[in-house]
């Protein structure tokens, strides 16, 4: 079946779940949010949510950064 993943058309087998998709793409599920057809999924639904022909998937990764709190200075 054809689905769109972050705007790119990809081919997957018919019984693929969101969890399967993330494994196949080597994406760690604890570090992402997944939207299927504009609906944000709860992480607990990744293994149950089967994908269907034409689904539009957006995978958003969380990135940390900034500087440690002890490096902020008081400007008051």
PDB file of N, CA, C and O in Angstrom:
ATOM      1  N   UNK A   1       0.842  -1.177   0.000  1.00  0.00           N
ATOM      2  CA  UNK A   1       0.000   0.000   0.000  1.00  0.00           C
ATOM      3  C   UNK A   1       0.883   1.235   0.000  1.00  0.00           C
ATOM      4  O   UNK A   1       2.004   1.211   0.508  1.00  0.00           O
ATOM      5  N   UNK A   2       0.374   2.304  -0.568  1.00  0.00           N
ATOM      6  CA  UNK A   2       1.093   3.578  -0.631  1.00  0.00           C
ATOM      7  C   UNK A   2       0.603   4.498   0.484  1.00  0.00           C
ATOM      8  O   UNK A   2      -0.602   4.678   0.656  1.00  0.00           O
ATOM      9  N   UNK A   3       1.526   5.077   1.236  1.00  0.00           N
ATOM     10  CA  UNK A   3       1.190   6.107   2.204  1.00  0.00           C
ATOM     11  C   UNK A   3       2.210   7.236   2.073  1.00  0.00           C
ATOM     12  O   UNK A   3       3.293   7.039   1.523  1.00  0.00           O
ATOM     13  N   UNK A   4       1.865   8.401   2.572  1.00  0.00           N
ATOM     14  CA  UNK A   4       2.786   9.527   2.580  1.00  0.00           C
ATOM     15  C   UNK A   4       3.392   9.653   3.976  1.00  0.00           C
ATOM     16  O   UNK A   4       2.676   9.724   4.975  1.00  0.00           O
ATOM     17  N   UNK A   5       4.710   9.678   4.023  1.00  0.00           N
ATOM     18  CA  UNK A   5       5.418   9.853   5.289  1.00  0.00           C
ATOM     19  C   UNK A   5       6.231  11.137   5.176  1.00  0.00           C
ATOM     20  O   UNK A   5       7.174  11.221   4.390  1.00  0.00           O
ATOM     21  N   UNK A   6       5.855  12.129   5.967  1.00  0.00           N
ATOM     22  CA  UNK A   6       6.500  13.443   5.922  1.00  0.00           C
ATOM     23  C   UNK A   6       6.607  13.956   4.485  1.00  0.00           C
ATOM     24  O   UNK A   6       7.637  14.485   4.067  1.00  0.00           O
ATOM     25  N   UNK A   7       5.506  13.782   3.743  1.00  0.00           N
ATOM     26  CA  UNK A   7       5.428  14.303   2.385  1.00  0.00           C
ATOM     27  C   UNK A   7       6.021  13.422   1.304  1.00  0.00           C
ATOM     28  O   UNK A   7       5.960  13.771   0.126  1.00  0.00           O
ATOM     29  N   UNK A   8       6.597  12.284   1.678  1.00  0.00           N
ATOM     30  CA  UNK A   8       7.227  11.380   0.711  1.00  0.00           C
ATOM     31  C   UNK A   8       6.393  10.113   0.557  1.00  0.00           C
ATOM     32  O   UNK A   8       6.062   9.464   1.549  1.00  0.00           O
ATOM     33  N   UNK A   9       6.051   9.756  -0.681  1.00  0.00           N
ATOM     34  CA  UNK A   9       5.290   8.541  -0.944  1.00  0.00           C
ATOM     35  C   UNK A   9       6.160   7.321  -0.686  1.00  0.00           C
ATOM     36  O   UNK A   9       7.284   7.225  -1.180  1.00  0.00           O
ATOM     37  N   UNK A  10       5.617   6.382   0.105  1.00  0.00           N
ATOM     38  CA  UNK A  10       6.364   5.157   0.439  1.00  0.00           C
ATOM     39  C   UNK A  10       5.449   3.954   0.354  1.00  0.00           C
ATOM     40  O   UNK A  10       4.232   4.068   0.507  1.00  0.00           O
ATOM     41  N   UNK A  11       6.043   2.806   0.110  1.00  0.00           N
ATOM     42  CA  UNK A  11       5.307   1.551  -0.021  1.00  0.00           C
ATOM     43  C   UNK A  11       5.503   0.715   1.248  1.00  0.00           C
ATOM     44  O   UNK A  11       6.629   0.524   1.706  1.00  0.00           O
ATOM     45  N   UNK A  12       4.378   0.211   1.816  1.00  0.00           N
ATOM     46  CA  UNK A  12       4.424  -0.649   2.991  1.00  0.00           C
ATOM     47  C   UNK A  12       3.438  -1.788   2.801  1.00  0.00           C
ATOM     48  O   UNK A  12       2.518  -1.691   1.988  1.00  0.00           O
ATOM     49  N   UNK A  13       3.631  -2.872   3.552  1.00  0.00           N
ATOM     50  CA  UNK A  13       2.687  -3.988   3.464  1.00  0.00           C
ATOM     51  C   UNK A  13       1.368  -3.611   4.124  1.00  0.00           C
ATOM     52  O   UNK A  13       1.317  -2.712   4.964  1.00  0.00           O
ATOM     53  N   UNK A  14       0.314  -4.298   3.741  1.00  0.00           N
ATOM     54  CA  UNK A  14      -1.048  -3.924   4.117  1.00  0.00           C
ATOM     55  C   UNK A  14      -1.325  -3.956   5.617  1.00  0.00           C
ATOM     56  O   UNK A  14      -2.171  -3.194   6.084  1.00  0.00           O
ATOM     57  N   UNK A  15      -0.661  -4.791   6.379  1.00  0.00           N
ATOM     58  CA  UNK A  15      -0.980  -4.902   7.804  1.00  0.00           C
ATOM     59  C   UNK A  15      -0.040  -4.084   8.700  1.00  0.00           C
ATOM     60  O   UNK A  15       0.102  -4.396   9.883  1.00  0.00           O
ATOM     61  N   UNK A  16       0.593  -3.057   8.161  1.00  0.00           N
ATOM     62  CA  UNK A  16       1.558  -2.247   8.904  1.00  0.00           C
ATOM     63  C   UNK A  16       0.866  -1.361   9.928  1.00  0.00           C
ATOM     64  O   UNK A  16      -0.123  -0.696   9.620  1.00  0.00           O
ATOM     65  N   UNK A  17       1.396  -1.355  11.158  1.00  0.00           N
ATOM     66  CA  UNK A  17       0.921  -0.446  12.196  1.00  0.00           C
ATOM     67  C   UNK A  17       1.882   0.739  12.279  1.00  0.00           C
ATOM     68  O   UNK A  17       2.945   0.735  11.658  1.00  0.00           O
ATOM     69  N   UNK A  18       1.497   1.746  13.048  1.00  0.00           N
ATOM     70  CA  UNK A  18       2.392   2.883  13.256  1.00  0.00           C
ATOM     71  C   UNK A  18       3.683   2.412  13.928  1.00  0.00           C
ATOM     72  O   UNK A  18       4.765   2.881  13.577  1.00  0.00           O
ATOM     73  N   UNK A  19       3.581   1.499  14.880  1.00  0.00           N
ATOM     74  CA  UNK A  19       4.778   0.955  15.544  1.00  0.00           C
ATOM     75  C   UNK A  19       5.681   0.253  14.535  1.00  0.00           C
ATOM     76  O   UNK A  19       6.899   0.420  14.580  1.00  0.00           O
ATOM     77  N   UNK A  20       5.098  -0.535  13.619  1.00  0.00           N
ATOM     78  CA  UNK A  20       5.880  -1.200  12.567  1.00  0.00           C
ATOM     79  C   UNK A  20       6.586  -0.169  11.687  1.00  0.00           C
ATOM     80  O   UNK A  20       7.762  -0.324  11.355  1.00  0.00           O
ATOM     81  N   UNK A  21       5.862   0.877  11.318  1.00  0.00           N
ATOM     82  CA  UNK A  21       6.415   1.930  10.475  1.00  0.00           C
ATOM     83  C   UNK A  21       7.636   2.566  11.148  1.00  0.00           C
ATOM     84  O   UNK A  21       8.673   2.751  10.512  1.00  0.00           O
ATOM     85  N   UNK A  22       7.508   2.897  12.429  1.00  0.00           N
ATOM     86  CA  UNK A  22       8.616   3.521  13.142  1.00  0.00           C
ATOM     87  C   UNK A  22       9.824   2.592  13.213  1.00  0.00           C
ATOM     88  O   UNK A  22      10.963   3.023  13.034  1.00  0.00           O
ATOM     89  N   UNK A  23       9.559   1.290  13.478  1.00  0.00           N
ATOM     90  CA  UNK A  23      10.671   0.305  13.498  1.00  0.00           C
ATOM     91  C   UNK A  23      11.361   0.233  12.151  1.00  0.00           C
ATOM     92  O   UNK A  23      12.589   0.246  12.073  1.00  0.00           O
ATOM     93  N   UNK A  24      10.568   0.158  11.086  1.00  0.00           N
ATOM     94  CA  UNK A  24      11.133   0.059   9.738  1.00  0.00           C
ATOM     95  C   UNK A  24      11.960   1.294   9.377  1.00  0.00           C
ATOM     96  O   UNK A  24      12.960   1.192   8.666  1.00  0.00           O
ATOM     97  N   UNK A  25      11.538   2.452   9.868  1.00  0.00           N
ATOM     98  CA  UNK A  25      12.272   3.694   9.600  1.00  0.00           C
ATOM     99  C   UNK A  25      13.385   3.945  10.617  1.00  0.00           C
ATOM    100  O   UNK A  25      14.082   4.956  10.541  1.00  0.00           O
ATOM    101  N   UNK A  26      13.550   3.022  11.570  1.00  0.00           N
ATOM    102  CA  UNK A  26      14.562   3.125  12.628  1.00  0.00           C
ATOM    103  C   UNK A  26      14.380   4.408  13.447  1.00  0.00           C
ATOM    104  O   UNK A  26      15.335   5.134  13.724  1.00  0.00           O
ATOM    105  N   UNK A  27      13.122   4.661  13.824  1.00  0.00           N
ATOM    106  CA  UNK A  27      12.762   5.831  14.621  1.00  0.00           C
ATOM    107  C   UNK A  27      12.347   5.345  16.011  1.00  0.00           C
ATOM    108  O   UNK A  27      11.521   4.440  16.133  1.00  0.00           O
ATOM    109  N   UNK A  28      12.918   5.941  17.053  1.00  0.00           N
ATOM    110  CA  UNK A  28      12.578   5.574  18.427  1.00  0.00           C
ATOM    111  C   UNK A  28      11.244   6.217  18.805  1.00  0.00           C
ATOM    112  O   UNK A  28      11.120   7.441  18.771  1.00  0.00           O
ATOM    113  N   UNK A  29      10.246   5.408  19.163  1.00  0.00           N
ATOM    114  CA  UNK A  29       8.907   5.942  19.419  1.00  0.00           C
ATOM    115  C   UNK A  29       8.826   6.875  20.626  1.00  0.00           C
ATOM    116  O   UNK A  29       7.910   7.694  20.704  1.00  0.00           O
ATOM    117  N   UNK A  30       9.747   6.769  21.551  1.00  0.00           N
ATOM    118  CA  UNK A  30       9.690   7.633  22.731  1.00  0.00           C
ATOM    119  C   UNK A  30      10.191   9.049  22.449  1.00  0.00           C
ATOM    120  O   UNK A  30      10.049   9.926  23.301  1.00  0.00           O
ATOM    121  N   UNK A  31      10.766   9.289  21.291  1.00  0.00           N
ATOM    122  CA  UNK A  31      11.326  10.592  20.944  1.00  0.00           C
ATOM    123  C   UNK A  31      10.557  11.319  19.846  1.00  0.00           C
ATOM    124  O   UNK A  31      11.046  12.306  19.295  1.00  0.00           O
ATOM    125  N   UNK A  32       9.346  10.834  19.522  1.00  0.00           N
ATOM    126  CA  UNK A  32       8.587  11.443  18.424  1.00  0.00           C
ATOM    127  C   UNK A  32       7.111  11.604  18.773  1.00  0.00           C
ATOM    128  O   UNK A  32       6.590  10.968  19.689  1.00  0.00           O
ATOM    129  N   UNK A  33       6.467  12.464  18.022  1.00  0.00           N
ATOM    130  CA  UNK A  33       5.003  12.541  17.972  1.00  0.00           C
ATOM    131  C   UNK A  33       4.615  12.098  16.563  1.00  0.00           C
ATOM    132  O   UNK A  33       5.321  12.389  15.597  1.00  0.00           O
ATOM    133  N   UNK A  34       3.499  11.400  16.452  1.00  0.00           N
ATOM    134  CA  UNK A  34       3.052  10.911  15.151  1.00  0.00           C
ATOM    135  C   UNK A  34       1.630  11.407  14.903  1.00  0.00           C
ATOM    136  O   UNK A  34       0.743  11.294  15.750  1.00  0.00           O
ATOM    137  N   UNK A  35       1.455  11.955  13.718  1.00  0.00           N
ATOM    138  CA  UNK A  35       0.151  12.433  13.274  1.00  0.00           C
ATOM    139  C   UNK A  35      -0.273  11.577  12.088  1.00  0.00           C
ATOM    140  O   UNK A  35       0.489  11.403  11.137  1.00  0.00           O
ATOM    141  N   UNK A  36      -1.487  11.043  12.147  1.00  0.00           N
ATOM    142  CA  UNK A  36      -2.046  10.267  11.039  1.00  0.00           C
ATOM    143  C   UNK A  36      -3.285  11.009  10.550  1.00  0.00           C
ATOM    144  O   UNK A  36      -4.263  11.172  11.279  1.00  0.00           O
ATOM    145  N   UNK A  37      -3.218  11.450   9.303  1.00  0.00           N
ATOM    146  CA  UNK A  37      -4.341  12.186   8.717  1.00  0.00           C
ATOM    147  C   UNK A  37      -4.784  13.349   9.616  1.00  0.00           C
ATOM    148  O   UNK A  37      -5.971  13.543   9.877  1.00  0.00           O
ATOM    149  N   UNK A  38      -3.789  14.112  10.077  1.00  0.00           N
ATOM    150  CA  UNK A  38      -3.993  15.315  10.898  1.00  0.00           C
ATOM    151  C   UNK A  38      -4.489  15.039  12.308  1.00  0.00           C
ATOM    152  O   UNK A  38      -4.935  15.963  12.989  1.00  0.00           O
ATOM    153  N   UNK A  39      -4.424  13.791  12.767  1.00  0.00           N
ATOM    154  CA  UNK A  39      -4.805  13.435  14.135  1.00  0.00           C
ATOM    155  C   UNK A  39      -3.556  12.963  14.874  1.00  0.00           C
ATOM    156  O   UNK A  39      -2.905  12.007  14.451  1.00  0.00           O
ATOM    157  N   UNK A  40      -3.225  13.631  15.974  1.00  0.00           N
ATOM    158  CA  UNK A  40      -2.058  13.227  16.760  1.00  0.00           C
ATOM    159  C   UNK A  40      -2.421  11.982  17.555  1.00  0.00           C
ATOM    160  O   UNK A  40      -3.433  11.943  18.256  1.00  0.00           O
ATOM    161  N   UNK A  41      -1.572  10.963  17.431  1.00  0.00           N
ATOM    162  CA  UNK A  41      -1.824   9.706  18.131  1.00  0.00           C
ATOM    163  C   UNK A  41      -1.173   9.707  19.500  1.00  0.00           C
ATOM    164  O   UNK A  41      -0.090  10.261  19.687  1.00  0.00           O
ATOM    165  N   UNK A  42      -1.841   9.083  20.451  1.00  0.00           N
ATOM    166  CA  UNK A  42      -1.251   8.794  21.742  1.00  0.00           C
ATOM    167  C   UNK A  42      -0.223   7.676  21.530  1.00  0.00           C
ATOM    168  O   UNK A  42      -0.465   6.755  20.750  1.00  0.00           O
ATOM    169  N   UNK A  43       0.912   7.751  22.214  1.00  0.00           N
ATOM    170  CA  UNK A  43       1.960   6.728  22.041  1.00  0.00           C
ATOM    171  C   UNK A  43       1.426   5.317  22.294  1.00  0.00           C
ATOM    172  O   UNK A  43       1.894   4.356  21.684  1.00  0.00           O
ATOM    173  N   UNK A  44       0.462   5.196  23.181  1.00  0.00           N
ATOM    174  CA  UNK A  44      -0.120   3.886  23.470  1.00  0.00           C
ATOM    175  C   UNK A  44      -0.879   3.286  22.299  1.00  0.00           C
ATOM    176  O   UNK A  44      -1.149   2.085  22.292  1.00  0.00           O
ATOM    177  N   UNK A  45      -1.225   4.089  21.320  1.00  0.00           N
ATOM    178  CA  UNK A  45      -1.986   3.613  20.152  1.00  0.00           C
ATOM    179  C   UNK A  45      -1.095   3.191  18.993  1.00  0.00           C
ATOM    180  O   UNK A  45      -1.592   2.653  18.004  1.00  0.00           O
ATOM    181  N   UNK A  46       0.214   3.423  19.092  1.00  0.00           N
ATOM    182  CA  UNK A  46       1.114   3.122  17.970  1.00  0.00           C
ATOM    183  C   UNK A  46       1.008   1.661  17.522  1.00  0.00           C
ATOM    184  O   UNK A  46       0.992   1.386  16.322  1.00  0.00           O
ATOM    185  N   UNK A  47       0.937   0.729  18.466  1.00  0.00           N
ATOM    186  CA  UNK A  47       0.916  -0.698  18.112  1.00  0.00           C
ATOM    187  C   UNK A  47      -0.445  -1.143  17.589  1.00  0.00           C
ATOM    188  O   UNK A  47      -0.535  -2.138  16.870  1.00  0.00           O
ATOM    189  N   UNK A  48      -1.513  -0.414  17.944  1.00  0.00           N
ATOM    190  CA  UNK A  48      -2.852  -0.813  17.512  1.00  0.00           C
ATOM    191  C   UNK A  48      -3.304  -0.129  16.233  1.00  0.00           C
ATOM    192  O   UNK A  48      -4.161  -0.657  15.525  1.00  0.00           O
ATOM    193  N   UNK A  49      -2.752   1.022  15.926  1.00  0.00           N
ATOM    194  CA  UNK A  49      -3.233   1.807  14.774  1.00  0.00           C
ATOM    195  C   UNK A  49      -2.671   1.266  13.477  1.00  0.00           C
ATOM    196  O   UNK A  49      -1.501   1.473  13.159  1.00  0.00           O
ATOM    197  N   UNK A  50      -3.517   0.568  12.728  1.00  0.00           N
ATOM    198  CA  UNK A  50      -3.121   0.057  11.413  1.00  0.00           C
ATOM    199  C   UNK A  50      -3.191   1.184  10.395  1.00  0.00           C
ATOM    200  O   UNK A  50      -4.057   2.055  10.463  1.00  0.00           O
ATOM    201  N   UNK A  51      -2.266   1.146   9.461  1.00  0.00           N
ATOM    202  CA  UNK A  51      -2.241   2.145   8.400  1.00  0.00           C
ATOM    203  C   UNK A  51      -3.044   1.648   7.203  1.00  0.00           C
ATOM    204  O   UNK A  51      -3.151   0.447   6.955  1.00  0.00           O
ATOM    205  N   UNK A  52      -3.604   2.603   6.471  1.00  0.00           N
ATOM    206  CA  UNK A  52      -4.422   2.268   5.307  1.00  0.00           C
ATOM    207  C   UNK A  52      -3.897   3.002   4.081  1.00  0.00           C
ATOM    208  O   UNK A  52      -3.220   4.024   4.189  1.00  0.00           O
ATOM    209  N   UNK A  53      -4.218   2.471   2.942  1.00  0.00           N
ATOM    210  CA  UNK A  53      -3.844   3.081   1.659  1.00  0.00           C
ATOM    211  C   UNK A  53      -4.173   4.570   1.680  1.00  0.00           C
ATOM    212  O   UNK A  53      -5.288   4.963   2.021  1.00  0.00           O
ATOM    213  N   UNK A  54      -3.199   5.389   1.315  1.00  0.00           N
ATOM    214  CA  UNK A  54      -3.412   6.821   1.200  1.00  0.00           C
ATOM    215  C   UNK A  54      -3.263   7.614   2.483  1.00  0.00           C
ATOM    216  O   UNK A  54      -3.389   8.838   2.464  1.00  0.00           O
ATOM    217  N   UNK A  55      -2.993   6.935   3.621  1.00  0.00           N
ATOM    218  CA  UNK A  55      -2.802   7.669   4.874  1.00  0.00           C
ATOM    219  C   UNK A  55      -1.658   8.660   4.728  1.00  0.00           C
ATOM    220  O   UNK A  55      -0.701   8.429   3.990  1.00  0.00           O
ATOM    221  N   UNK A  56      -1.779   9.778   5.455  1.00  0.00           N
ATOM    222  CA  UNK A  56      -0.743  10.818   5.486  1.00  0.00           C
ATOM    223  C   UNK A  56      -0.161  10.843   6.894  1.00  0.00           C
ATOM    224  O   UNK A  56      -0.850  11.171   7.860  1.00  0.00           O
ATOM    225  N   UNK A  57       1.100  10.496   6.990  1.00  0.00           N
ATOM    226  CA  UNK A  57       1.781  10.391   8.277  1.00  0.00           C
ATOM    227  C   UNK A  57       2.791  11.520   8.401  1.00  0.00           C
ATOM    228  O   UNK A  57       3.553  11.792   7.474  1.00  0.00           O
ATOM    229  N   UNK A  58       2.789  12.172   9.552  1.00  0.00           N
ATOM    230  CA  UNK A  58       3.822  13.153   9.878  1.00  0.00           C
ATOM    231  C   UNK A  58       4.497  12.674  11.154  1.00  0.00           C
ATOM    232  O   UNK A  58       3.834  12.398  12.153  1.00  0.00           O
ATOM    233  N   UNK A  59       5.815  12.578  11.111  1.00  0.00           N
ATOM    234  CA  UNK A  59       6.600  12.169  12.274  1.00  0.00           C
ATOM    235  C   UNK A  59       7.418  13.377  12.695  1.00  0.00           C
ATOM    236  O   UNK A  59       8.222  13.903  11.925  1.00  0.00           O
ATOM    237  N   UNK A  60       7.200  13.805  13.931  1.00  0.00           N
ATOM    238  CA  UNK A  60       7.883  14.988  14.449  1.00  0.00           C
ATOM    239  C   UNK A  60       8.827  14.548  15.556  1.00  0.00           C
ATOM    240  O   UNK A  60       8.403  13.942  16.541  1.00  0.00           O
ATOM    241  N   UNK A  61      10.114  14.857  15.388  1.00  0.00           N
ATOM    242  CA  UNK A  61      11.119  14.482  16.387  1.00  0.00           C
ATOM    243  C   UNK A  61      11.308  15.597  17.397  1.00  0.00           C
ATOM    244  O   UNK A  61      11.228  16.781  17.068  1.00  0.00           O
ATOM    245  N   UNK A  62      11.560  15.195  18.634  1.00  0.00           N
ATOM    246  CA  UNK A  62      11.861  16.157  19.691  1.00  0.00           C
ATOM    247  C   UNK A  62      13.369  16.314  19.779  1.00  0.00           C
ATOM    248  O   UNK A  62      14.112  15.332  19.794  1.00  0.00           O
ATOM    249  N   UNK A  63      13.806  17.561  19.838  1.00  0.00           N
ATOM    250  CA  UNK A  63      15.235  17.852  19.910  1.00  0.00           C
ATOM    251  C   UNK A  63      15.466  18.725  21.130  1.00  0.00           C
ATOM    252  O   UNK A  63      14.816  19.757  21.303  1.00  0.00           O
ATOM    253  N   UNK A  64      16.402  18.300  21.979  1.00  0.00           N
ATOM    254  CA  UNK A  64      16.744  19.089  23.162  1.00  0.00           C
ATOM    255  C   UNK A  64      17.858  20.057  22.822  1.00  0.00           C
ATOM    256  O   UNK A  64      18.536  19.923  21.803  1.00  0.00           O
ATOM    257  N   UNK A  65      18.026  21.007  23.672  1.00  0.00           N
ATOM    258  CA  UNK A  65      19.104  21.955  23.431  1.00  0.00           C
ATOM    259  C   UNK A  65      19.076  23.069  24.446  1.00  0.00           C
ATOM    260  O   UNK A  65      18.378  22.995  25.458  1.00  0.00           O
ATOM    261  N   UNK A  66      19.827  24.077  24.171  1.00  0.00           N
ATOM    262  CA  UNK A  66      19.908  25.197  25.088  1.00  0.00           C
ATOM    263  C   UNK A  66      21.129  25.056  25.978  1.00  0.00           C
ATOM    264  O   UNK A  66      22.030  24.262  25.707  1.00  0.00           O
ATOM    265  N   UNK A  67      21.141  25.829  27.027  1.00  0.00           N
ATOM    266  CA  UNK A  67      22.276  25.752  27.928  1.00  0.00           C
ATOM    267  C   UNK A  67      21.782  25.356  29.308  1.00  0.00           C
ATOM    268  O   UNK A  67      20.626  25.601  29.650  1.00  0.00           O
ATOM    269  N   UNK A  68      22.657  24.741  30.107  1.00  0.00           N
ATOM    270  CA  UNK A  68      22.256  24.310  31.446  1.00  0.00           C
ATOM    271  C   UNK A  68      21.755  25.492  32.271  1.00  0.00           C
ATOM    272  O   UNK A  68      22.216  26.620  32.098  1.00  0.00           O
ATOM    273  N   UNK A  69      20.816  25.226  33.161  1.00  0.00           N
ATOM    274  CA  UNK A  69      20.192  26.282  33.965  1.00  0.00           C
ATOM    275  C   UNK A  69      21.205  27.054  34.795  1.00  0.00           C
ATOM    276  O   UNK A  69      21.007  28.245  35.036  1.00  0.00           O
ATOM    277  N   UNK A  70      22.286  26.418  35.241  1.00  0.00           N
ATOM    278  CA  UNK A  70      23.263  27.114  36.082  1.00  0.00           C
ATOM    279  C   UNK A  70      24.083  28.124  35.283  1.00  0.00           C
ATOM    280  O   UNK A  70      24.863  28.875  35.869  1.00  0.00           O
ATOM    281  N   UNK A  71      23.928  28.159  33.978  1.00  0.00           N
ATOM    282  CA  UNK A  71      24.664  29.122  33.164  1.00  0.00           C
ATOM    283  C   UNK A  71      23.856  30.378  32.867  1.00  0.00           C
ATOM    284  O   UNK A  71      24.369  31.314  32.253  1.00  0.00           O
ATOM    285  N   UNK A  72      22.590  30.409  33.297  1.00  0.00           N
ATOM    286  CA  UNK A  72      21.770  31.624  33.131  1.00  0.00           C
ATOM    287  C   UNK A  72      22.173  32.623  34.216  1.00  0.00           C
ATOM    288  O   UNK A  72      22.482  32.243  35.345  1.00  0.00           O
ATOM    289  N   UNK A  73      22.164  33.854  33.865  1.00  0.00           N
ATOM    290  CA  UNK A  73      22.534  34.860  34.871  1.00  0.00           C
ATOM    291  C   UNK A  73      21.313  35.692  35.228  1.00  0.00           C
ATOM    292  O   UNK A  73      20.408  35.880  34.416  1.00  0.00           O
ATOM    293  N   UNK A  74      21.309  36.171  36.421  1.00  0.00           N
ATOM    294  CA  UNK A  74      20.223  37.002  36.899  1.00  0.00           C
ATOM    295  C   UNK A  74      20.405  38.425  36.372  1.00  0.00           C
ATOM    296  O   UNK A  74      21.453  39.037  36.581  1.00  0.00           O
ATOM    297  N   UNK A  75      19.395  38.948  35.696  1.00  0.00           N
ATOM    298  CA  UNK A  75      19.508  40.287  35.122  1.00  0.00           C
ATOM    299  C   UNK A  75      18.649  41.300  35.880  1.00  0.00           C
ATOM    300  O   UNK A  75      18.424  42.405  35.386  1.00  0.00           O
ATOM    301  N   UNK A  76      18.164  40.937  37.079  1.00  0.00           N
ATOM    302  CA  UNK A  76      17.332  41.879  37.839  1.00  0.00           C
ATOM    303  C   UNK A  76      18.136  42.897  38.598  1.00  0.00           C
ATOM    304  O   UNK A  76      17.566  43.750  39.279  1.00  0.00           O
TER     305      UNK A  76
END
